[in-house]
Amino acid sequence: MNLALHDIRHNVSRFVLTAVGIGLLLMIVLGMSGIYRGLIDDALVVVDHIGADLWVVQRGTRGPFAEISRVPANLEHRLRAVPGVASARTFVSHNVQREHLGKPLRMNVLGLAWPEDKGEWVNLIAGRPLGQPHYEMIADASLGLPLGEKLALGKDTYTVVGITRGMVASSGDGIAFLTTRDSQAVQFDQSGEAIRLERAARVQRVRVNDVGRIQPSFIERGGGPSSSIPALASPMVSAITVRLSPGVDPAAVAAIIAAWPDVSVHTRDGQEQLLAYGMIDKARRQLGLFRVLLVVISTIIMALILYTLTLDKIHDIAMLKLMGARNTMIAGLILQQALLLGALGFGIAWYVGGFVFPKFPRRVLITPDDLWGLAGVVVLISVLSSLLGIWKAMRVEPNTVLS
């Protein structure tokens, strides 16, 4: 007869309630690990799927994922002339928040370099890639936009032609894929009154300038659209992504581009390190601290419960010692109860987490390594929490049964 199981039958309700409490704590520990892995995966999803070898950004900046970066769109033509560069494409990324169907809708708008990039690399679960240079978009499923849905952004209306899953920005917002031109139109959209005031200010600046007096036609152009003024540059982009030819050393090409005085260049590994240990570093450390605290709390709770269970059976332990039971058998009784408590708590954490985690607002990514790691932690805290009960049991004298 197993003494641990026999003793549990006499305290089933307390044992089960304790296991449920421990299981919920362990579920939170597992969830913290999943949220951390989800943060890492979400931060790297764009970098991994685009597959760029180099990221060329504004001089002195760390790229569009860390801070504002502005480079001219025609930089891609200069980069194509660098030996070893197979392709160069513009990259535009910014966050927007709009009202849609009476609810706030926040998304990350990512520009695709049409027509070279139509979004074929995006993991589509429904619909198709972009089929025209304007007024179409691919939306992540987390945005809740069905196929055929029309969404007003800026002065234009875009139709959802494709649905993807798991494509989110490091902030957790779902990504909406538009062409570069459309994403810039959304980013630099202005109201009609703001455009009118900007044109009036432009005309006033020309009038007070000698050029305006010599060439009155400049005043007429100044009051028109910006596209009619050759001196104004096209809208800036966030970065230029570069793909290298097979066998080319990325460091050698990066050294050539880094010598240019107007840009900085980062490798793919550099961008991943920046995202993983830069943007989400504080969140990573905070989640790690909470995990440690929860493990410590779980250990203390298990130790107190096992100590209480040991106190309840002081008379029984004394009787066992009086009958000649060895200390190892009594220690094994408490240790087995601790391991059973930890195993039951682990099972509850794994089972309940499977239902709860998918409902979290951010993605919770649980891997087999996390499960095995938590199992090892459960065994460790079970052994540690049993030490207090074992210590108390070893101090029980056999003559206690007579008191």
C-alpha positions in Angstrom: 0.0 0.0 0.0 1.4 3.4 -1.0 1.3 5.6 2.2 1.3 8.8 0.1 -1.8 7.9 -1.8 -3.5 6.6 1.4 -2.8 9.9 3.2 -4.1 11.9 0.2 -7.4 10.1 0.5 -7.9 11.6 3.9 -7.2 15.1 2.6 -8.6 15.0 -0.9 -10.3 18.4 -0.9 -7.3 20.3 0.5 -5.0 18.4 -1.9 -7.1 19.1 -5.0 -7.6 22.8 -4.1 -3.9 23.2 -3.6 -3.2 21.5 -6.9 -5.6 23.8 -8.7 -4.0 26.9 -7.1 -0.5 25.6 -8.0 -1.7 24.7 -11.5 -3.0 28.3 -12.1 0.3 29.7 -10.9 2.2 27.4 -13.2 -0.1 28.3 -16.0 0.8 32.0 -15.6 4.5 31.0 -15.5 4.0 29.1 -18.8 2.0 32.0 -20.2 4.9 34.4 -19.3 7.3 32.2 -21.3 4.8 32.1 -24.2 4.3 35.8 -24.2 8.0 36.4 -24.2 8.5 34.0 -27.2 5.5 35.7 -28.9 7.2 39.1 -28.5 10.4 37.8 -30.1 8.5 36.1 -32.9 6.3 39.1 -33.6 9.3 41.4 -33.6 11.2 39.3 -36.1 8.3 38.3 -38.4 8.8 41.1 -40.9 12.6 40.8 -41.0 12.4 37.0 -41.4 9.7 37.0 -44.2 11.1 39.9 -46.3 14.5 38.1 -46.4 16.6 41.1 -47.0 20.3 40.7 -46.5 21.0 44.4 -45.8 18.9 47.3 -44.5 20.0 50.8 -45.7 18.6 53.5 -43.5 19.1 57.2 -42.7 22.6 58.1 -41.5 23.1 57.6 -37.8 19.9 55.8 -37.2 19.2 52.1 -36.3 16.5 51.6 -38.8 12.7 51.8 -39.1 12.0 49.4 -36.3 13.9 51.4 -33.7 13.3 55.0 -34.7 12.2 57.3 -37.5 14.3 56.8 -40.6 14.0 58.8 -43.8 15.9 58.1 -47.1 15.0 59.2 -50.7 13.2 56.6 -52.7 15.7 56.9 -55.6 18.4 55.5 -53.4 17.4 52.1 -54.6 18.8 52.9 -58.1 22.2 53.9 -56.6 22.2 50.7 -54.6 21.5 48.5 -57.6 24.8 49.7 -59.1 26.8 48.3 -56.1 28.7 45.1 -57.0 27.0 42.0 -55.5 23.6 43.6 -55.1 20.9 41.5 -56.8 17.9 43.8 -56.0 17.0 46.8 -53.9 13.4 47.7 -52.9 11.8 50.5 -50.9 10.5 49.8 -47.5 7.7 51.9 -45.8 6.3 51.1 -42.4 4.1 53.2 -40.1 1.3 52.8 -37.6 -2.2 54.2 -38.1 -5.4 54.2 -36.0 -8.8 54.7 -37.5 -12.4 54.3 -36.6 -14.1 51.4 -38.5 -17.6 50.3 -38.0 -17.8 52.3 -34.8 -14.7 50.6 -33.2 -11.1 51.7 -33.1 -8.8 49.9 -35.6 -5.1 50.1 -35.1 -2.7 48.6 -37.7 0.8 48.8 -39.0 0.8 49.8 -42.7 3.7 48.2 -44.7 4.4 49.3 -48.2 5.2 46.7 -51.0 7.5 47.8 -53.8 5.0 47.4 -56.6 5.3 45.8 -59.2 8.4 43.8 -58.1 6.7 42.9 -54.8 3.0 42.0 -54.9 3.0 40.2 -51.6 3.5 36.7 -52.8 5.8 36.0 -49.8 3.0 36.8 -47.3 1.4 33.7 -45.8 -2.0 34.0 -47.3 -4.8 31.9 -45.8 -7.5 33.4 -48.1 -7.7 35.6 -51.1 -4.8 36.6 -53.4 -1.7 39.0 -53.6 -2.1 42.6 -54.8 -3.3 42.7 -58.4 -3.1 46.5 -59.1 -0.9 49.4 -57.9 -3.7 51.2 -56.0 -6.7 50.7 -53.7 -6.0 47.1 -52.7 -4.6 45.7 -49.5 -3.7 42.4 -47.7 -4.8 42.4 -44.1 -3.7 40.2 -41.1 -6.6 38.1 -39.6 -6.1 39.8 -36.3 -7.5 43.1 -37.8 -10.9 41.4 -38.3 -11.3 42.6 -41.8 -12.9 40.0 -44.1 -12.3 39.6 -47.8 -14.0 42.3 -49.8 -14.2 44.7 -46.9 -13.7 48.3 -47.8 -11.6 50.5 -45.5 -11.2 54.3 -45.9 -7.6 55.4 -45.3 -6.8 59.0 -46.1 -8.7 60.2 -49.1 -9.0 56.8 -50.7 -10.9 53.6 -50.0 -9.0 50.2 -50.1 -10.5 46.8 -50.7 -9.2 43.7 -48.7 -8.1 41.2 -51.4 -6.0 38.9 -49.2 -6.0 37.6 -45.6 -2.8 36.5 -43.8 -2.2 35.1 -40.3 0.6 35.8 -37.9 1.9 38.9 -39.6 2.0 41.5 -36.8 4.4 44.3 -35.9 6.6 44.3 -32.8 3.9 46.3 -31.1 1.4 43.5 -31.6 -0.7 45.4 -34.2 -1.8 43.5 -37.3 -0.1 44.4 -40.5 -1.9 45.8 -43.6 0.0 45.5 -46.8 -0.4 48.2 -49.4 1.8 49.3 -52.3 4.5 51.8 -51.4 2.7 54.6 -53.2 -0.5 53.9 -51.3 1.2 53.6 -47.9 2.9 57.0 -48.5 -0.4 58.5 -49.5 -1.8 57.3 -46.2 1.2 58.4 -44.2 1.4 61.9 -45.6 -2.3 62.5 -46.0 -3.5 66.1 -45.2 -6.8 67.7 -44.9 -8.0 70.0 -47.7 -7.6 73.1 -45.6 -4.0 72.2 -44.6 -3.1 71.8 -48.3 -4.6 75.1 -49.1 -2.7 76.9 -46.3 0.5 75.2 -47.3 0.1 76.4 -51.0 -0.7 79.9 -49.8 2.4 80.0 -47.7 4.4 78.6 -50.7 3.1 81.4 -52.9 3.9 84.1 -50.3 7.5 82.8 -50.1 7.9 83.0 -53.9 6.5 86.5 -54.0 9.0 87.9 -51.6 11.9 86.2 -53.4 13.8 87.7 -56.3 13.0 84.6 -58.4 9.3 85.3 -58.0 9.7 88.9 -59.4 11.8 87.8 -62.3 9.7 84.7 -63.2 6.0 85.4 -62.3 5.0 81.9 -63.6 6.7 80.4 -60.5 3.9 82.0 -58.4 1.3 80.2 -60.4 3.2 76.9 -60.0 3.6 77.5 -56.3 -0.2 77.6 -55.9 -0.6 74.3 -57.6 0.0 70.7 -56.5 3.5 69.7 -55.2 3.9 67.3 -58.1 4.0 70.2 -60.5 7.1 71.7 -58.8 10.2 70.0 -60.0 12.3 71.3 -57.1 10.4 69.4 -54.5 11.6 65.8 -53.9 9.3 62.8 -53.8 8.1 61.5 -50.4 10.8 59.8 -48.4 10.7 56.1 -47.5 11.7 54.4 -44.2 14.5 52.2 -45.6 15.8 50.3 -48.6 16.0 46.5 -48.4 18.8 44.9 -50.3 19.2 41.3 -51.5 22.6 40.1 -52.5 23.6 37.7 -55.2 24.4 34.1 -54.1 27.9 33.7 -52.7 28.5 37.4 -52.0 29.9 38.4 -48.7 27.4 40.7 -46.9 30.1 42.3 -44.8 32.0 43.4 -48.0 28.9 45.0 -49.6 27.9 46.6 -46.3 31.4 48.1 -46.0 31.0 49.8 -49.5 27.6 51.2 -48.6 28.6 52.3 -45.1 31.3 54.5 -46.7 28.5 56.7 -48.2 28.0 59.8 -46.1 24.2 59.9 -46.2 23.2 56.4 -45.1 23.9 53.7 -42.6 23.7 50.0 -43.3 22.7 47.1 -41.0 22.8 43.4 -41.7 19.9 41.1 -41.2 21.4 39.7 -38.0 22.0 43.2 -36.8 18.3 44.1 -37.3 17.2 40.9 -35.5 19.5 41.7 -32.5 18.2 45.2 -32.4 14.6 44.0 -32.3 15.2 41.1 -29.9 17.4 42.9 -27.4 16.6 46.6 -28.1 13.0 47.4 -28.6 11.6 44.6 -26.3 14.5 44.4 -23.9 12.6 46.0 -21.0 9.5 43.8 -21.6 11.7 40.7 -21.8 13.4 41.5 -18.5 10.1 42.4 -16.8 8.5 39.1 -17.9 11.6 37.2 -16.7 11.3 38.9 -13.3 7.6 37.9 -13.0 8.4 34.4 -13.9 11.0 34.1 -11.2 8.6 35.7 -8.6 5.8 33.3 -9.5 8.2 30.3 -9.2 9.3 31.5 -5.8 5.7 32.0 -4.7 4.7 28.6 -6.0 7.5 27.0 -4.0 6.5 28.8 -0.8 2.8 27.9 -1.2 3.7 24.2 -1.8 6.1 24.2 1.1 3.5 25.7 3.5 0.8 23.3 2.3 3.1 20.2 2.7 4.2 21.5 6.1 0.6 21.8 7.2 -0.2 18.3 5.9 2.8 17.1 7.9 1.6 18.8 11.1 -1.8 17.1 10.6 -0.2 13.7 10.7 2.3 14.2 13.4 0.6 11.4 15.5 0.7 9.1 12.5 4.3 9.7 11.8 5.1 9.1 15.5 3.2 5.8 15.3 5.1 4.8 12.2 8.4 5.5 14.0 7.3 3.6 17.0 6.5 0.6 14.8 10.0 0.8 13.4 9.5 2.7 10.2 12.7 4.1 8.8 13.2 7.9 8.3 13.7 7.3 4.5 10.2 5.8 4.2 8.7 8.8 6.0 10.7 11.3 3.9 9.6 9.4 0.8 6.0 9.8 1.9 6.3 13.6 1.9 8.4 13.7 -1.2 5.9 11.6 -3.2 3.1 13.9 -2.1 5.1 16.9 -3.2 5.8 15.3 -6.6 2.2 14.3 -7.1 1.1 17.8 -6.2 3.5 19.3 -8.7 2.6 16.8 -11.4 -1.1 17.5 -11.0 -0.5 21.2 -11.0 1.6 20.9 -14.2 -1.2 19.0 -15.9 -3.8 21.6 -14.9 -1.5 24.4 -16.2 -1.0 22.7 -19.5 -4.6 21.7 -20.0 -6.2 25.0 -18.9 -3.6 27.1 -20.8 -4.5 25.4 -24.0 -8.0 27.0 -23.7 -7.0 30.3 -22.2 -3.8 31.3 -24.1 -5.5 31.6 -27.6 -7.8 34.3 -26.1 -5.0 36.6 -25.1 -4.7 39.9 -27.0 -1.1 39.1 -27.8 0.2 35.9 -29.3 1.3 33.3 -26.7 3.8 31.0 -28.3 4.4 27.8 -26.4 7.1 25.4 -27.6 8.1 21.9 -26.4 11.2 23.4 -24.9 9.0 25.6 -22.7 7.0 22.6 -21.5 10.1 20.5 -20.7 11.6 23.5 -19.0 8.5 24.0 -16.9 8.4 20.3 -16.0 12.0 20.6 -14.8 11.1 23.6 -12.7 8.1 21.7 -11.2 10.3 18.8 -10.2 12.8 21.2 -8.6 10.2 23.2 -6.6 8.4 20.0 -5.6 11.7 18.7 -4.1 12.5 22.0 -2.4 9.0 22.5 -1.0 9.1 19.0 0.5 12.2 19.8 2.5 10.3 21.8 5.2 7.9 19.0 5.7 10.6 16.4 5.8 12.6 18.5 8.4 9.5 18.6 10.6 8.9 14.9 10.2 12.5 14.0 11.1 12.1 15.9 14.4 9.0 13.9 15.5 9.8 11.6 18.4 8.2 8.2 18.6 6.9 8.9 22.2 4.8 11.7 20.8 2.1 9.1 20.1 1.7 8.7 23.9 1.0 12.4 24.5 
